Amino acid sequence: MDFIAPRLLLLTRLGWFHLDRPVFVPAGARCRTEADALVVELPDGRRLSYPGSVCR
């Protein structure tokens, strides 16, 4: 799943992907899930990674 945050968000999960802890995502940041992490690409180009897992 890939999306751009429309405003400041507090995420605990993204679809089937559950984060190990809540994460603030700023407006305009692009988010996507990888095998074991949520990757947040900030508008200034920095990439942040937060651990989690897929739960079905």
C-alpha positions as CSV (number, residue, x, y, z in Angstrom):
1,M,0.0,0.0,0.0
2,D,1.3,3.4,-0.9
3,F,-0.3,6.8,0.0
4,I,0.4,10.4,0.7
5,A,-0.7,11.8,4.1
6,P,-3.3,14.6,3.5
7,R,-2.6,16.0,7.0
8,L,-0.8,15.0,10.2
9,L,-1.8,11.4,11.0
10,L,-1.2,9.1,14.0
11,L,-0.9,5.6,12.6
12,T,-1.1,2.3,14.5
13,R,-1.8,0.2,11.4
14,L,-2.0,0.6,7.6
15,G,-4.3,-1.9,6.1
16,W,-3.1,-5.3,7.2
17,F,0.2,-3.9,8.4
18,H,0.4,-3.3,12.2
19,L,3.1,-1.0,13.6
20,D,5.0,-2.0,16.8
21,R,4.2,1.5,18.2
22,P,2.1,4.5,17.0
23,V,3.8,6.8,14.5
24,F,3.1,10.4,13.6
25,V,3.2,11.0,9.9
26,P,3.4,14.6,8.7
27,A,1.3,16.1,6.0
28,G,2.7,15.5,2.5
29,A,4.8,12.5,3.5
30,R,4.6,9.4,1.3
31,C,4.1,6.1,3.2
32,R,4.5,2.5,2.0
33,T,5.0,-0.8,3.7
34,E,7.8,-3.2,3.1
35,A,8.2,-6.8,4.5
36,D,8.8,-5.7,8.1
37,A,8.6,-1.9,8.2
38,L,6.6,1.2,7.4
39,V,8.7,3.5,5.3
40,V,7.9,7.2,5.5
41,E,9.4,9.5,2.8
42,L,9.3,13.1,4.0
43,P,8.9,16.1,1.6
44,D,12.5,17.1,2.3
45,G,13.7,13.7,1.0
46,R,14.5,12.0,4.3
47,R,13.4,8.4,4.7
48,L,12.3,7.0,8.0
49,S,11.6,3.3,8.8
50,Y,9.3,2.0,11.6
51,P,9.1,-1.7,12.5
52,G,5.9,-3.7,12.3
53,S,4.3,-6.8,10.9
54,V,1.6,-8.0,8.6
55,C,-1.4,-9.5,10.5
56,R,-4.2,-11.4,8.7
